[in-house]
Amino acid sequence: MTAKKPFSEWDQSRKEKHISYDQQHFSVLGCKLPRETADAFRVYCKAQGKTVSGTLSEFVKACLSENGD
């Protein structure tokens, strides 16, 4: 089995298709936080063995499932 190439090694056509798919199917949510709060959250996530993005994504899904959405 061959290992997957990192995104930086993809050919240009494959990168463009991937970016196009993401633009059509995903949205980025963001919020402004004091730097010390953001840094503390990054430390928290790392201690949990998770990424900031993954942790926030789980939270959003949990909020929506609580409300039956």
ChimeraX attribute file (.defattr): number of C-alpha atoms within 10 A of each C-alpha:
attribute: neighborCount
match mode: 1-to-1
recipient: residues
	/A:1	3
	/A:2	4
	/A:3	5
	/A:4	8
	/A:5	8
	/A:6	7
	/A:7	10
	/A:8	8
	/A:9	9
	/A:10	12
	/A:11	9
	/A:12	10
	/A:13	8
	/A:14	11
	/A:15	14
	/A:16	12
	/A:17	11
	/A:18	12
	/A:19	10
	/A:20	11
	/A:21	11
	/A:22	11
	/A:23	11
	/A:24	8
	/A:25	7
	/A:26	8
	/A:27	8
	/A:28	5
	/A:29	8
	/A:30	7
	/A:31	4
	/A:32	6
	/A:33	9
	/A:34	7
	/A:35	9
	/A:36	9
	/A:37	10
	/A:38	13
	/A:39	12
	/A:40	11
	/A:41	14
	/A:42	17
	/A:43	15
	/A:44	15
	/A:45	17
	/A:46	12
	/A:47	10
	/A:48	10
	/A:49	10
	/A:50	13
	/A:51	15
	/A:52	16
	/A:53	12
	/A:54	11
	/A:55	16
	/A:56	14
	/A:57	12
	/A:58	11
	/A:59	12
	/A:60	11
	/A:61	11
	/A:62	12
	/A:63	11
	/A:64	10
	/A:65	10
	/A:66	8
	/A:67	7
	/A:68	7
	/A:69	7
